[in-house]
Amino acid sequence: MPPLDRFSLQAAQYAQYRINYPRELYTDLLAGLASRQRAWDCATGNGQVATALAEHFAQVDATDSSAAQLANAALRPNITYQVVTAEATPFADNTFDLITVGQAAHWFDFDRFNNEAQRVARPRATVAEWGYQLAQVQAELNPVLAHFYAYTMRPYWDENRWHIDDQYARIPFPFAQVQHRTYHVRRSWTAAWFLKYLRTWSSVVKYEQQHGTDPVLAIEEEVTQRWGAGEREVVFPVFLRQGIVDK
């Protein structure tokens, strides 16, 4: 079965309008590592996690099933990008000290990916998966956003998306010493920037493909009016789980 690809068409916009992750998340991950020789960032997208890891590892291997996403990735001398699926990689056994998956584990064949992670990880390596949930904006706008997300877009989200809402609770994670953490990413955005972010949603792209129209237009005027001029704070709740490869 070919991997789901919901982000190639909007790869450039994804790179520009999606959030990056808090420094505290990386600090927490690095604190428990015995070695920082080599890391694998799986489903790297535009490489934002890979570039952060490159500051701390001798070598970072960053893979994604989308060549269009990798075309927008930042280059670093110690990052190697490859178009590779999460479930079948060319890496040797016992290669990595850290395996990361940011906002992507819900798209995988879970059992096959977990087996692959077990294979390519070194003994006592860390596997970390995280994602971010629906943004919180302000009291008068949150109901508009929630309705657009859960009702207007409901038929156009892949079922995989709902794993984000329950913080991957239904996705197997067969690793030892599992830890869970939460963070908050805060950004100051204009209404125009926020609307462009909404247009990177996979459900919005799917709607446009099926109907030939932009569904964000249905809420654009209301969001713009309620938002007002200037920037407002947008808060993204981030959840993380990490575990140790016990072999």
LINTASUL-V765918 format. One record per pair of residues at least 4 apart in sequence whose C-alpha atoms are under 6 Angstrom apart, sorted by sequence separation. I is the first residue (numbers start at 1). J is the second residue. D is the distance in Angstrom with one decimal. If there is no record, write none. Layout:
BEGIN
I:J:D + I:J:D
END
This chain:
BEGIN
7:11:5.8 + 10:14:5.9 + 13:17:5.9 + 14:18:5.5 + 117:121:5.8 + 121:125:5.8 + 138:142:5.8 + 142:146:6.0 + 146:150:5.9 + 147:151:5.3 + 148:152:4.8 + 149:153:5.4 + 150:154:5.2 + 164:168:6.0 + 189:193:5.9 + 207:211:6.0 + 208:212:4.8 + 216:220:6.0 + 219:223:6.0 + 223:227:5.8 + 137:142:5.9 + 148:153:6.0 + 163:168:5.0 + 199:204:5.9 + 208:213:5.1 + 208:214:5.6 + 41:50:5.9 + 44:62:5.7 + 61:79:5.8 + 63:81:5.7 + 65:83:5.2 + 38:57:5.9 + 44:63:5.7 + 59:78:5.0 + 60:79:4.7 + 61:80:5.0 + 62:81:4.8 + 63:82:4.9 + 64:83:5.2 + 65:84:5.2 + 37:57:5.4 + 40:60:5.8 + 42:62:6.0 + 43:63:5.5 + 44:64:5.6 + 63:83:5.7 + 64:84:5.5 + 65:85:5.0 + 36:57:5.0 + 37:58:5.0 + 38:59:4.8 + 39:60:4.8 + 40:61:4.8 + 41:62:4.7 + 42:63:5.2 + 43:64:4.3 + 63:84:5.5 + 38:60:5.7 + 40:62:5.8 + 46:69:5.4 + 45:69:5.1 + 46:70:5.6 + 87:112:5.4 + 95:120:5.3 + 96:121:4.7 + 97:122:5.9 + 46:72:5.4 + 47:73:4.9 + 87:113:4.4 + 93:119:5.4 + 94:120:4.7 + 95:121:5.5 + 96:122:5.5 + 46:73:4.1 + 86:113:6.0 + 93:120:4.4 + 94:121:4.8 + 95:122:5.6 + 98:125:5.6 + 102:129:5.9 + 103:130:5.8 + 94:122:4.1 + 97:125:4.6 + 98:126:4.9 + 99:127:4.8 + 100:128:4.9 + 101:129:4.7 + 102:130:5.1 + 103:131:4.2 + 87:116:6.0 + 98:127:5.9 + 100:129:5.9 + 102:131:5.9 + 15:46:5.7 + 191:224:5.6 + 190:230:5.7 + 190:231:4.3 + 189:231:4.8 + 188:231:5.6 + 189:232:5.6 + 188:232:5.3 + 188:233:4.5 + 157:203:4.8 + 187:233:5.6 + 156:203:4.7 + 187:234:5.2 + 186:234:5.7 + 186:235:4.6 + 185:235:5.7 + 185:236:5.1 + 184:236:5.6 + 184:237:4.7 + 106:160:5.5 + 184:238:5.7 + 183:238:5.0 + 182:238:5.6 + 39:96:5.3 + 182:239:4.5 + 11:69:5.1 + 38:96:5.2 + 39:97:5.8 + 41:99:5.9 + 181:239:5.9 + 38:97:5.8 + 39:98:4.8 + 40:99:4.8 + 41:100:4.8 + 42:101:5.3 + 181:240:5.2 + 8:68:5.3 + 39:99:5.9 + 180:240:5.6 + 8:69:5.9 + 180:241:4.5 + 179:241:5.6 + 179:242:5.4 + 178:242:5.5 + 178:243:4.3 + 177:243:5.4 + 176:243:5.3 + 175:243:5.1 + 176:244:4.9 + 175:244:5.5 + 175:245:5.6 + 137:234:4.8 + 136:234:5.9 + 136:235:5.1 + 135:235:5.5 + 135:236:4.6 + 133:237:5.5 + 132:237:5.5 + 132:238:4.2 + 131:238:5.7 + 131:239:5.7 + 130:239:5.5 + 130:240:4.2 + 129:240:5.8 + 129:241:5.5 + 128:241:5.8 + 128:242:4.2 + 127:242:5.5 + 127:243:5.4 + 126:243:5.6 + 126:244:4.7 + 125:244:5.7 + 124:244:5.5 + 125:245:5.4 + 124:245:5.0 + 123:245:6.0 + 124:246:5.7 + 123:247:5.4 + 17:197:5.2 + 14:200:5.7 + 6:202:5.5
END
